[in-house]
Amino acid sequence: MTYSAADSFPTVTLDDVRGAQKMLSGIARVTAMEGSRHLSQLVGAPVHFKCENLQRTGSFKLRGAYVRIAGLSPEERAAGVVAASAGNHAQGVALASSLLGVRSTVFMPDGAPLPKVAATREYGAEVRLHGQVVDETLAAAQEYARETGAVFIHPFDHPDVIAGQGTVGLEILEQCPEVRTVVVGIGGGGLAAGIAVGIKALRPDVKVIGVQAAGAAAYPPSLSAGYPVAIERPATMADGIKVGRPGDVPFKIIGDLVDEVRTVSEDALSSALLLCLERAKLVVEPAGASPVAALLSEPESFEGPVVAVLSGGNVDPLLMQRILRHGMAAAGRYLSLRLRLTDRPGALAELLGVLTVVDANVLDVSHVRTDPRLGLTEAEVELHLETKGPEHCAEVGAALREAGYTVMP
């Protein structure tokens, strides 16, 4: 759609968020607030996690979906609802619909993770797989709504959805009244907008900082332009904030109320997810770890006490495996290297002996003897090692060179 300064969109007030909070009583959990000693030491002030990854369905999405569907007229409820999502919104709509006795159809991409597809069905939705990317899935869901009269439930671009997500902000103020900064991930903007409405109305002194993945950061150029700007081919491991264009309703709110929007790298997201798992014992998806990534990237720039919103914990196990390995590499705890050695009996054992002396944990070994690139008496070895950090990586490299091995680029 085209956008001009004259355009106006519905907004959300504190009364809307308070009304949503009453509606969600007994439906959505008041999720835990957990302290992080490690991040508190880095920041130099208390840091707490708002654990929406422990919410029903594994993310904050139930809040907005329930408020939106509960607000439908009897006629609209009878027509059913439809949504498009790769995971979290799908599960939120499915459970909210079941709780309210409304028929739901959810379109998901063909490549959606099987655990998320199964969970959406178990919550009561009819799942239809369509499209390779979410835009194709979204178009199919909207076409279904036109054909059947079902009400399309947008994941972030509706006042009721934003009001529901804003209840997270009210809980933060109740659980941590001394808070000075709230850090929250931004995709389309529904969660950040809702939190900002609730917090700024009651505590305008509290900073609200949004975080986007650098490869899917539509808000910085949009805020600079003064209207929502679409970016082509957003790319990030953080599915939950992989949105190419800000929502019209949350964009205005974020522009007015959010103090700053930062971006984080994929390495930072991986490291943040690893920290949540190892230090906090919390399973968090990449989008949910984005506030932690921002804290790790520039810890000294946040005024504490800080609350980081862990928005969700629905991560595919296969993706988790890849992310953890990437996170270990980013933290200097995972080392991959190739080297050549003489192809003779005992040569590989000698190499592994060197690694044993420097206490490097060998995760995987690939031994190639036949390749046009190799000489007649050469073999190539690719090693994947677990190390104790950057200094240990340097120690491993020095030990290999001292033993006469040449590490390949």
C-alpha positions in Angstrom: 0.0 0.0 0.0 1.1 3.6 -0.5 1.5 5.7 2.6 1.4 9.4 3.3 1.6 11.6 6.3 -2.1 12.2 6.1 -2.9 8.5 6.6 -4.0 7.5 10.1 -4.3 4.1 11.6 -6.0 2.9 14.8 -3.9 3.3 17.9 -3.8 1.5 21.3 -4.2 3.1 24.7 -3.3 2.0 28.3 -7.0 1.3 28.8 -6.9 -1.1 25.9 -4.0 -2.9 27.4 -5.6 -3.1 30.8 -8.8 -4.4 29.3 -6.7 -7.1 27.5 -5.1 -8.0 30.8 -8.5 -8.6 32.4 -9.5 -10.7 29.4 -6.4 -12.8 29.6 -6.7 -13.6 33.3 -6.7 -17.3 33.7 -5.9 -17.7 30.0 -2.3 -16.5 29.6 0.3 -17.2 32.3 2.0 -14.5 34.2 5.4 -15.7 33.1 8.4 -15.8 35.4 11.0 -13.1 35.8 14.5 -14.6 36.2 17.7 -12.8 37.0 20.9 -13.3 35.0 24.1 -13.0 37.1 26.3 -13.3 34.0 24.6 -10.4 32.1 24.3 -8.4 35.3 28.1 -8.5 35.7 28.6 -7.5 32.0 26.1 -4.6 32.2 27.1 -3.5 35.7 23.5 -3.5 36.8 20.8 -6.1 37.4 19.5 -7.9 34.3 16.3 -9.9 34.4 14.7 -12.2 31.8 10.9 -11.9 31.2 10.3 -15.6 30.2 7.6 -15.6 27.5 9.3 -18.7 26.2 7.5 -20.4 29.1 4.1 -19.0 28.0 1.4 -21.4 26.8 2.2 -22.4 23.2 5.9 -21.4 23.9 5.6 -17.7 23.0 3.8 -14.4 23.7 1.6 -14.9 20.7 -1.3 -16.4 22.6 -1.9 -13.1 24.3 -2.7 -11.1 21.2 -4.4 -13.9 19.3 -6.8 -14.5 22.2 -7.8 -10.8 22.6 -8.3 -10.5 18.9 -10.5 -13.5 18.5 -12.4 -12.9 21.8 -13.4 -9.5 20.3 -15.1 -10.9 17.3 -18.9 -10.7 16.9 -21.0 -13.9 17.1 -21.4 -13.8 13.3 -17.6 -13.5 12.8 -16.9 -16.3 15.2 -19.4 -18.5 13.4 -17.5 -17.9 10.1 -14.3 -19.1 11.7 -10.8 -17.6 11.6 -7.8 -18.1 9.4 -4.1 -17.2 9.9 -0.7 -17.6 8.2 2.4 -18.4 10.2 5.6 -20.4 10.2 5.1 -21.3 13.9 4.4 -19.1 16.9 1.4 -17.2 15.6 0.0 -20.4 14.2 0.0 -22.0 17.7 -1.3 -19.0 19.4 -4.3 -18.7 17.0 -5.0 -22.5 17.2 -5.1 -22.5 21.0 -7.0 -19.2 21.4 -9.6 -20.5 18.9 -10.0 -23.8 20.7 -10.4 -22.0 24.1 -13.1 -19.8 22.5 -14.9 -22.5 20.6 -14.0 -21.0 17.2 -13.0 -23.0 14.1 -9.5 -22.2 12.9 -7.6 -22.8 9.7 -3.9 -22.1 9.7 -1.8 -21.9 6.6 1.9 -22.8 7.1 4.8 -22.9 4.6 5.6 -26.3 3.1 9.0 -26.3 4.8 7.6 -25.4 8.3 9.3 -27.4 11.0 7.4 -30.6 11.7 7.2 -30.1 15.5 5.5 -26.7 14.9 3.1 -28.2 12.4 2.2 -31.0 14.8 1.7 -28.6 17.8 -0.6 -26.4 15.7 -2.8 -29.4 14.9 -2.8 -30.6 18.4 -4.0 -27.2 19.6 -7.1 -27.8 17.4 -6.4 -26.0 14.1 -6.8 -27.4 10.6 -3.3 -27.0 9.1 -2.9 -26.4 5.3 0.7 -26.4 3.9 1.2 -23.9 1.1 4.0 -22.0 -0.4 7.8 -21.9 0.0 8.0 -18.6 1.8 5.7 -16.9 4.3 4.5 -14.3 1.7 3.0 -17.1 -0.4 1.5 -18.6 2.7 0.0 -15.3 3.7 -1.5 -14.7 0.2 -3.2 -18.2 0.4 -4.6 -17.4 3.8 -6.1 -14.1 2.7 -7.6 -15.7 -0.4 -9.2 -18.4 1.8 -10.6 -15.6 3.9 -12.2 -13.9 0.9 -13.6 -17.2 -0.4 -15.0 -18.5 2.9 -15.8 -15.4 4.9 -13.4 -16.5 7.7 -11.8 -13.7 9.6 -8.1 -13.2 8.9 -6.1 -12.9 12.2 -3.0 -10.8 11.5 0.0 -11.6 13.5 0.8 -8.0 14.5 -1.0 -5.3 12.5 -4.2 -4.9 14.5 -5.0 -2.9 17.7 -6.4 -5.9 19.6 -3.4 -8.0 18.9 -1.1 -5.1 20.1 -3.2 -4.6 23.2 -2.9 -8.3 24.1 0.9 -8.2 23.6 1.1 -5.1 25.7 0.1 -7.1 28.8 3.7 -8.2 28.9 4.7 -4.6 29.7 2.2 -4.4 32.6 3.6 -7.6 34.1 7.2 -6.2 33.8 6.3 -3.1 35.8 4.5 -5.3 38.4 7.4 -7.8 38.7 10.3 -5.3 38.4 9.1 -1.9 39.5 12.7 -0.6 39.6 13.2 -1.3 35.9 15.0 1.4 33.9 15.3 -0.3 30.5 13.2 -2.9 28.6 14.8 -4.6 25.6 12.5 -6.5 23.2 12.8 -8.0 19.8 11.0 -6.5 16.8 9.7 -8.2 13.7 6.4 -6.6 12.5 6.3 -4.7 15.7 3.3 -5.9 17.6 5.1 -6.9 20.8 7.3 -3.9 21.1 4.4 -1.5 20.3 2.2 -3.1 23.0 4.9 -3.1 25.6 5.8 0.5 24.8 2.1 1.6 25.2 1.8 0.0 28.6 5.1 1.1 30.0 5.4 4.6 28.7 1.8 5.5 29.9 2.8 4.5 33.5 6.6 5.0 33.5 7.7 7.4 30.8 11.2 7.4 32.4 11.7 3.8 31.4 13.5 3.3 28.1 12.1 0.8 25.6 14.8 -0.5 23.2 13.8 -2.6 20.2 16.1 -5.2 18.5 16.1 -6.5 15.0 18.3 -9.0 13.2 20.7 -7.1 10.9 19.6 -9.1 7.9 15.9 -8.4 8.5 15.9 -4.8 9.8 13.1 -2.9 8.2 12.5 -0.5 11.1 15.7 1.6 10.9 15.1 2.7 7.3 11.4 3.0 7.9 11.8 5.2 10.9 14.3 7.4 8.9 11.8 7.7 6.1 8.8 8.3 8.3 6.7 5.5 6.8 7.0 1.7 6.6 9.6 0.7 4.0 9.7 -2.9 2.7 13.1 -4.6 2.5 13.7 -7.3 -0.1 14.6 -10.8 0.9 15.0 -10.5 4.7 17.5 -13.1 5.8 18.1 -14.3 9.4 17.9 -17.5 11.4 15.5 -15.7 13.7 12.2 -16.7 12.0 10.1 -14.9 14.6 11.4 -11.4 13.6 12.0 -12.2 10.0 9.5 -9.6 8.6 10.1 -7.6 5.5 7.8 -4.6 6.3 6.7 -3.0 9.6 3.0 -3.2 10.3 1.1 0.1 9.8 -0.5 0.2 13.3 2.6 -0.8 15.3 4.9 1.5 13.2 3.3 4.7 14.4 3.4 3.5 18.0 7.0 2.5 17.8 8.0 5.7 16.1 6.3 7.7 19.0 7.2 5.6 22.0 10.2 3.3 21.4 13.4 5.1 22.3 15.8 3.2 20.0 15.9 0.3 17.6 19.2 -1.6 17.3 20.4 -4.4 15.1 22.3 -7.6 16.0 24.4 -10.0 13.9 23.8 -13.7 13.4 26.9 -14.4 15.4 25.4 -12.4 18.3 22.1 -14.3 18.1 23.9 -17.6 18.2 26.0 -16.6 21.2 22.9 -15.3 22.9 21.0 -18.5 22.4 23.9 -20.5 23.7 24.2 -18.2 26.8 20.4 -18.7 27.6 20.8 -22.5 27.4 24.1 -22.8 29.3 23.8 -20.1 31.9 20.1 -19.6 32.4 19.0 -23.2 31.6 16.3 -21.7 29.2 15.5 -23.0 25.7 15.0 -19.8 23.7 14.5 -19.4 19.9 16.7 -17.0 18.0 14.1 -14.2 17.9 13.6 -14.6 21.6 17.3 -14.3 22.2 17.6 -11.0 20.2 17.5 -8.8 23.3 20.2 -10.9 24.9 22.3 -10.5 21.7 22.0 -6.8 22.0 23.1 -6.9 25.7 26.1 -9.0 24.8 27.0 -6.7 21.9 27.1 -3.5 23.8 26.6 -4.2 27.5 27.9 -0.9 28.8 25.3 1.1 26.8 22.2 -0.1 28.8 21.0 1.7 31.9 19.9 -0.8 34.6 18.0 -2.5 36.0 17.3 -4.1 32.6 14.5 -6.5 31.6 15.2 -8.5 28.4 12.0 -10.1 27.0 12.6 -13.7 25.9 9.6 -13.7 23.5 9.6 -17.4 22.6 11.2 -20.9 22.9 9.9 -22.7 19.9 13.0 -23.8 18.1 13.3 -26.8 15.7 15.8 -29.3 17.2 17.8 -29.5 13.9 18.1 -25.7 13.8 19.1 -25.7 17.4 21.9 -28.1 16.7 23.3 -25.8 13.9 22.8 -22.7 16.0 24.6 -24.1 19.0 27.6 -25.1 16.9 27.6 -21.7 15.3 27.3 -20.0 18.7 30.2 -22.1 20.0 32.3 -21.0 17.0 31.4 -17.4 17.6 32.5 -17.7 21.2 35.8 -19.3 20.2 34.8 -22.7 21.6 34.5 -24.6 18.3 37.4 -24.8 15.9 37.3 -26.3 12.4 40.6 -26.8 10.5 42.2 -28.7 7.7 45.8 -29.9 7.5 47.9 -32.3 5.4 50.1 -35.0 6.7 52.1 -37.9 5.3 50.0 -40.9 4.5 51.6 -43.6 6.5 50.5 -46.0 9.3 50.2 -44.1 12.7 50.2 -40.6 11.2 46.6 -39.9 12.3 47.2 -41.3 15.7 50.2 -39.0 16.1 48.1 -36.0 15.1 45.4 -36.9 17.6 48.1 -37.4 20.3 49.1 -33.7 19.8 45.5 -32.7 20.3 45.2 -34.8 23.4 48.2 -33.1 25.0 46.6 -29.6 24.5 43.2 -31.0 25.8 41.2 -30.3 22.6 38.1 -32.4 22.4 37.8 -34.0 18.9 34.2 -33.9 17.8 34.6 -35.2 14.2 37.4 -36.3 11.9 37.3 -36.6 8.1 40.4 -38.4 6.6 40.8 -38.1 2.8 43.5 -40.2 1.1 42.4 -40.0 -2.5 42.0 -36.6 -4.2 43.5 -35.0 -7.3 44.8 -32.2 -5.1 46.9 -34.5 -2.9 50.4 -35.8 -3.6 51.1 -39.5 -3.8 52.1 -39.8 -0.2 49.8 -37.1 1.2 46.5 -37.3 3.1 44.2 -34.5 4.2 42.4 -34.3 7.6 39.5 -32.1 8.5 39.0 -31.7 12.2 36.1 -30.3 14.3 37.2 -29.5 17.8 35.6 -28.3 21.0 37.9 -25.8 22.7 37.8 -23.7 25.9 37.8 -20.3 24.2 39.9 -18.0 21.9 43.1 -18.5 23.9 42.8 -22.2 23.8 42.2 -22.1 20.0 45.5 -20.2 19.6 47.2 -22.8 21.9 45.9 -25.6 19.7 47.2 -23.9 16.5 50.6 -23.3 18.1 50.9 -26.9 19.2 50.1 -28.2 15.7 52.6 -25.8 14.0 55.3 -26.8 16.6 54.7 -30.5 15.8 55.3 -29.7 12.1 51.8 -29.6 10.7 50.7 -26.9 8.2 47.1 -25.7 8.7 45.3 -25.2 5.4 43.4 -21.9 4.7 
